[in-house]
Amino acid sequence: MVLEERAPALPGNAAAPPEPGAVAPEGSGAPARVAAGSPAGGVGARVREPLALDDFARLAREQLPTATWDFIAGGAGRERTLAANEAVFGAVRLRPRALPGIEEPDTSVEVLGSRWPAPVGIAPVAYHELAHPDGEPATATAAGALGLPLVVSTFASRSLEEVAEAAHEASAPLWLQLYCFRDHETTLGLARRARDSGYQALVLTVDTPFTGRRLRDLRNGFAVPAHIAPANLTGTAAAGSASPGAHSRLAFDRRLDWSFVADLGAASGLPVLAKGVLTAADAEAAVAAGVAGIVVSNHGGRQLDGAPATLEALPEVVSAVRGRCPVLLDGGVRTGADVLAALALGARAVLVGRPALYALAVGGAAGVRRMLTLLTEDFADTMVLTGHAATGTIGPDTLAPPHHGPPHAGPAPYDGPPTAPRPAPHRDRSHG
């Protein structure tokens, strides 16, 4: 495994133990949390440090205001697609290998000419300051320390130059996600700023002519707090209002087509990826438009409720792309087994969004760093247990179809998405 350090303990405060579920100041050097009723720092004290990505979500929910939690965690409509993203990963079955003879796997992958220590990056998510005052620079510091990429959102709460400065000491890739506004020059200007600040790629979101109908936000009357703003849009017509949904309907260009990929590339000289592709037809269109990569994404279940889970859509997109560009996936990834399943079905790497904000809320930069380390360690362990010394050997034969009936002789190699129906057997009708 390329990532060397084990998951660090989150910082705490030895002199004044925090309340259960609270986050102590960074850099104070003591355990992050003490469980209710346990002796602070004493023998047998139960330290409530996250051990899995779900733990960060639970702790963040304790921390964040309800409306903020719902804005981050919620999805569109009845949230069927939101739930499906994780449920489809949950249906995956892995085929273990006995005596694999692997001491330490090589978890690295190559994406757009860069070598990532693990096939994991942070997806674009708006307004990191909603989770923690340090915002996107803290996230960039954490990802950069591990050499893992960060995709910065158009609606970041800090300027893309400030985020680049925080990531300056690391060699980790930094990408910028873009929406296209009605004023195209606003978007093209962001692309040029990204180039000048050392960003390595642009990620054009292609599934969002406006943001989906998110009932939690409507019921809460959610508005971005006055002290948090889209730092990269200040002074533009796209700066917008505190209501993300209403702003998107006014500011986003609904007439956008695939020709804008060439416009972005010409303005910036950077490779452009298309994020939000779920079908073969759109994958073909994206490749024809000259994209450098595709991100299979349903916007975290926040756009079209009822759209397929990303892992369901992945094989169709990979098949259509035919190796002409790398395919990444975001949506629902929570474990190392999820990462491996995505790679087995043809993804080059995965991006995680909500877990980064949950970890940021729980422990700032240290929380994000721990979250990424836990996920990549879990992925390395899963590689060993399925017999893979390097990521390049991970393929469909690593997975078995889900089985819901009585025991049978053994799993067959994977032959379709986890929830896809088996094809009916072919019958030769030529003889009546």
PALOLO-250648 format. One record per residue (C-alpha): residue number from 1; residue in one letter; y negated, z negated, x negated. Coordinates in steps of 0.5 Angstrom, whole numbers, plus 500, padded with zeros to 3 digits. Each point is the difference from the previous one (the first is absolute). Last residue first. Layout:
% PALOLO-250648
PT num residuo   y   z   x
PT NUM       A   Y   Z   X
...
***
This chain:
% PALOLO-250648
PT num residuo   y   z   x
PT 432       G 552 567 580
PT 431       H 502 503 493
PT 430       S 492 501 498
PT 429       R 498 493 502
PT 428       D 501 497 493
PT 427       R 497 493 502
PT 426       H 495 497 495
PT 425       P 500 492 500
PT 424       A 494 497 504
PT 423       P 494 498 495
PT 422       R 499 492 499
PT 421       P 494 498 503
PT 420       A 495 498 496
PT 419       T 498 492 499
PT 418       P 501 500 493
PT 417       P 498 507 498
PT 416       G 506 504 498
PT 415       D 506 501 496
PT 414       Y 501 494 496
PT 413       P 507 500 497
PT 412       A 506 497 504
PT 411       P 501 493 501
PT 410       G 507 497 499
PT 409       A 506 500 504
PT 408       H 497 497 507
PT 407       P 498 494 503
PT 406       P 498 500 507
PT 405       G 494 503 502
PT 404       H 492 499 498
PT 403       H 500 504 494
PT 402       P 494 502 496
PT 401       P 501 506 496
PT 400       A 501 499 493
PT 399       L 495 501 494
PT 398       T 501 501 492
PT 397       D 503 507 502
PT 396       P 493 502 502
PT 395       G 497 499 493
PT 394       I 498 495 494
PT 393       T 502 503 494
PT 392       G 493 502 497
PT 391       T 498 492 501
PT 390       A 503 498 494
PT 389       A 506 496 499
PT 388       H 503 500 507
PT 387       G 506 497 502
PT 386       T 499 497 507
PT 385       L 499 493 498
PT 384       V 496 502 494
PT 383       M 495 504 504
PT 382       T 499 494 505
PT 381       D 499 496 494
PT 380       A 494 504 498
PT 379       F 497 501 507
PT 378       D 500 493 501
PT 377       E 496 499 493
PT 376       T 496 505 503
PT 375       L 498 497 506
PT 374       L 499 493 497
PT 373       T 496 503 495
PT 372       L 495 503 505
PT 371       M 500 494 504
PT 370       R 498 496 494
PT 369       R 495 504 498
PT 368       V 497 500 507
PT 367       G 500 493 500
PT 366       A 497 499 493
PT 365       A 494 505 502
PT 364       G 498 496 506
PT 363       G 506 494 502
PT 362       V 502 500 507
PT 361       A 494 505 503
PT 360       L 502 505 494
PT 359       A 507 500 502
PT 358       Y 499 501 507
PT 357       L 496 506 498
PT 356       A 505 503 495
PT 355       P 505 499 505
PT 354       R 496 504 505
PT 353       G 500 506 496
PT 352       V 507 502 496
PT 351       L 500 507 497
PT 350       V 507 503 498
PT 349       A 503 504 494
PT 348       R 503 507 499
PT 347       A 503 501 507
PT 346       G 506 504 501
PT 345       L 505 496 505
PT 344       A 503 495 494
PT 343       L 492 499 498
PT 342       A 499 497 507
PT 341       A 506 496 500
PT 340       L 499 497 493
PT 339       V 493 498 502
PT 338       D 503 497 507
PT 337       A 505 496 495
PT 336       G 494 497 496
PT 335       T 497 497 506
PT 334       R 495 501 505
PT 333       V 498 507 501
PT 332       G 498 501 507
PT 331       G 495 506 499
PT 330       D 499 504 494
PT 329       L 504 506 497
PT 328       L 499 505 494
PT 327       V 502 507 500
PT 326       P 499 504 493
PT 325       C 498 507 500
PT 324       R 504 506 500
PT 323       G 507 497 501
PT 322       R 502 503 506
PT 321       V 494 498 504
PT 320       A 504 501 507
PT 319       S 506 496 498
PT 318       V 495 494 498
PT 317       V 497 501 506
PT 316       E 506 500 504
PT 315       P 503 494 496
PT 314       L 494 496 501
PT 313       A 499 500 507
PT 312       E 505 494 502
PT 311       L 497 496 494
PT 310       T 493 501 502
PT 309       A 502 497 507
PT 308       P 499 506 506
PT 307       A 494 500 504
PT 306       G 500 496 506
PT 305       D 493 497 499
PT 304       L 496 505 497
PT 303       Q 495 497 495
PT 302       R 501 493 498
PT 301       G 507 500 498
PT 300       G 499 499 493
PT 299       H 496 506 500
PT 298       N 506 504 502
PT 297       S 501 502 492
PT 296       V 504 505 496
PT 295       V 495 501 494
PT 294       I 500 507 498
PT 293       G 499 502 493
PT 292       A 495 505 495
PT 291       V 498 504 507
PT 290       G 499 507 499
PT 289       A 499 502 507
PT 288       A 507 503 501
PT 287       V 503 494 498
PT 286       A 496 496 506
PT 285       A 502 505 505
PT 284       E 507 500 498
PT 283       A 500 492 500
PT 282       D 496 501 507
PT 281       A 506 504 503
PT 280       A 505 496 497
PT 279       T 497 494 503
PT 278       L 498 493 499
PT 277       V 493 501 495
PT 276       G 495 494 500
PT 275       K 498 501 493
PT 274       A 498 506 497
PT 273       L 499 500 492
PT 272       V 495 503 497
PT 271       P 500 501 492
PT 270       L 493 499 497
PT 269       G 495 506 498
PT 268       S 495 496 504
PT 267       A 496 505 504
PT 266       A 505 506 500
PT 265       G 506 495 501
PT 264       L 496 497 506
PT 263       D 499 507 503
PT 262       A 507 503 499
PT 261       V 502 494 504
PT 260       F 495 502 505
PT 259       S 504 506 502
PT 258       W 505 496 504
PT 257       D 496 499 506
PT 256       L 494 495 502
PT 255       R 497 501 507
PT 254       R 501 493 502
PT 253       D 495 498 494
PT 252       F 499 493 500
PT 251       A 494 496 502
PT 250       L 499 499 507
PT 249       R 507 499 502
PT 248       S 502 496 494
PT 247       H 494 495 501
PT 246       A 502 498 507
PT 245       G 507 498 497
PT 244       P 497 497 494
PT 243       S 495 495 504
PT 242       A 495 497 495
PT 241       S 496 507 500
PT 240       G 500 506 496
PT 239       A 498 501 493
PT 238       A 502 508 501
PT 237       A 492 502 500
PT 236       T 500 498 493
PT 235       G 496 494 497
PT 234       T 506 496 499
PT 233       L 506 504 500
PT 232       N 504 497 494
PT 231       A 499 493 502
PT 230       P 503 500 506
PT 229       A 497 493 503
PT 228       I 502 493 500
PT 227       H 494 495 501
PT 226       A 499 502 507
PT 225       P 508 498 502
PT 224       V 504 506 502
PT 223       A 500 500 508
PT 222       F 506 499 504
PT 221       G 499 499 507
PT 220       N 506 496 500
PT 219       R 504 504 506
PT 218       L 497 507 497
PT 217       D 503 498 493
PT 216       R 507 498 503
PT 215       L 500 506 504
PT 214       R 499 505 494
PT 213       R 499 507 503
PT 212       G 501 504 494
PT 211       T 494 502 495
PT 210       F 497 506 500
PT 209       P 502 507 498
PT 208       T 505 496 496
PT 207       D 506 503 498
PT 206       V 498 504 493
PT 205       T 498 494 496
PT 204       L 498 504 493
PT 203       V 502 496 494
PT 202       L 496 502 494
PT 201       A 503 499 493
PT 200       Q 498 498 493
PT 199       Y 494 495 501
PT 198       G 496 500 493
PT 197       S 493 498 503
PT 196       D 498 507 500
PT 195       R 506 503 504
PT 194       A 499 494 505
PT 193       R 492 502 501
PT 192       R 502 507 501
PT 191       A 505 499 505
PT 190       L 495 495 503
PT 189       G 495 506 500
PT 188       L 505 504 504
PT 187       T 500 495 505
PT 186       T 493 499 502
PT 185       E 499 508 499
PT 184       H 505 501 505
PT 183       D 495 497 505
PT 182       R 505 500 506
PT 181       F 504 495 496
PT 180       C 506 501 496
PT 179       Y 504 494 499
PT 178       L 502 499 493
PT 177       Q 505 496 496
PT 176       L 498 499 492
PT 175       W 505 499 495
PT 174       L 500 495 494
PT 173       P 506 501 495
PT 172       A 502 494 496
PT 171       S 498 500 493
PT 170       A 497 493 500
PT 169       E 493 498 497
PT 168       H 496 504 505
PT 167       A 503 497 506
PT 166       A 494 496 502
PT 165       E 495 505 498
PT 164       A 504 505 504
PT 163       V 499 495 506
PT 162       E 493 500 499
PT 161       E 499 507 499
PT 160       L 503 501 507
PT 159       S 495 496 503
PT 158       R 503 493 503
PT 157       S 502 499 508
PT 156       A 504 506 500
PT 155       F 500 505 506
PT 154       T 501 506 496
PT 153       S 507 496 498
PT 152       V 502 499 493
PT 151       V 507 502 498
PT 150       L 502 496 494
PT 149       P 505 501 495
PT 148       L 505 496 496
PT 147       G 499 498 493
PT 146       L 502 493 501
PT 145       A 493 497 498
PT 144       G 497 506 504
PT 143       A 503 498 506
PT 142       A 497 493 500
PT 141       T 493 502 497
PT 140       A 500 506 506
PT 139       T 501 495 505
PT 138       A 495 495 498
PT 137       P 495 505 499
PT 136       E 502 502 507
PT 135       G 497 494 503
PT 134       D 498 494 497
PT 133       P 498 496 506
PT 132       H 507 501 503
PT 131       A 504 503 506
PT 130       L 494 503 503
PT 129       E 497 501 493
PT 128       H 506 506 500
PT 127       Y 496 504 505
PT 126       A 504 506 501
PT 125       V 508 501 498
PT 124       P 502 506 495
PT 123       A 507 499 498
PT 122       I 502 496 494
PT 121       G 505 502 495
PT 120       V 507 500 499
PT 119       P 505 505 496
PT 118       A 501 495 494
PT 117       P 496 500 493
PT 116       W 497 506 502
PT 115       R 499 506 496
PT 114       S 495 505 501
PT 113       G 500 507 500
PT 112       L 499 501 508
PT 111       V 506 494 501
PT 110       E 505 499 495
PT 109       V 505 494 501
PT 108       S 501 493 497
PT 107       T 506 495 502
PT 106       D 504 501 494
PT 105       P 506 495 501
PT 104       E 501 494 496
PT 103       E 507 498 499
PT 102       I 504 505 503
PT 101       G 508 500 500
PT 100       P 501 502 507
PT  99       L 506 496 501
PT  98       A 500 501 508
PT  97       R 495 505 503
PT  96       P 497 498 507
PT  95       R 499 505 505
PT  94       L 494 498 504
PT  93       R 499 500 507
PT  92       V 493 502 504
PT  91       A 499 497 507
PT  90       G 495 495 497
PT  89       F 496 506 497
PT  88       V 500 503 507
PT  87       A 497 493 503
PT  86       E 494 500 495
PT  85       N 497 506 502
PT  84       A 503 500 507
PT  83       A 495 494 502
PT  82       L 494 503 498
PT  81       T 502 506 504
PT  80       R 501 496 506
PT  79       E 494 497 500
PT  78       R 498 500 507
PT  77       G 494 504 499
PT  76       A 498 501 492
PT  75       G 502 494 495
PT  74       G 498 493 498
PT  73       A 501 496 494
PT  72       I 493 502 497
PT  71       F 495 499 506
PT  70       D 505 495 503
PT  69       W 499 496 494
PT  68       T 493 501 500
PT  67       A 499 498 507
PT  66       T 505 494 500
PT  65       P 495 497 494
PT  64       L 505 500 493
PT  63       Q 503 495 497
PT  62       E 506 498 504
PT  61       R 502 507 501
PT  60       A 499 501 492
PT  59       L 505 495 499
PT  58       R 505 504 505
PT  57       A 499 507 497
PT  56       F 500 497 493
PT  55       D 507 497 501
PT  54       D 502 507 503
PT  53       L 499 503 493
PT  52       A 505 496 497
PT  51       L 501 493 496
PT  50       P 493 498 502
PT  49       E 498 493 497
PT  48       R 501 494 505
PT  47       V 501 495 494
PT  46       R 505 495 503
PT  45       A 499 493 496
PT  44       G 507 497 497
PT  43       V 497 496 495
PT  42       G 492 500 501
PT  41       G 495 505 500
PT  40       A 497 498 506
PT  39       P 505 496 504
PT  38       S 503 504 506
PT  37       G 498 499 507
PT  36       A 497 507 501
PT  35       A 502 505 495
PT  34       V 496 500 494
PT  33       R 497 506 498
PT  32       A 497 504 494
PT  31       P 503 496 494
PT  30       A 495 498 495
PT  29       G 496 504 495
PT  28       S 493 500 503
PT  27       G 499 508 498
PT  26       E 499 502 507
PT  25       P 497 495 505
PT  24       A 505 497 505
PT  23       V 503 503 506
PT  22       A 502 496 506
PT  21       G 507 501 504
PT  20       P 501 492 500
PT  19       E 493 497 497
PT  18       P 499 501 493
PT  17       P 501 495 495
PT  16       A 494 497 497
PT  15       A 501 499 492
PT  14       A 505 505 499
PT  13       N 497 505 503
PT  12       G 504 507 502
PT  11       P 501 506 496
PT  10       L 506 505 503
PT   9       A 506 500 495
PT   8       P 501 506 497
PT   7       A 506 505 501
PT   6       R 504 501 494
PT   5       E 497 504 495
PT   4       E 502 507 497
PT   3       L 499 505 504
PT   2       V 504 506 497
PT   1       M 507 498 503
***
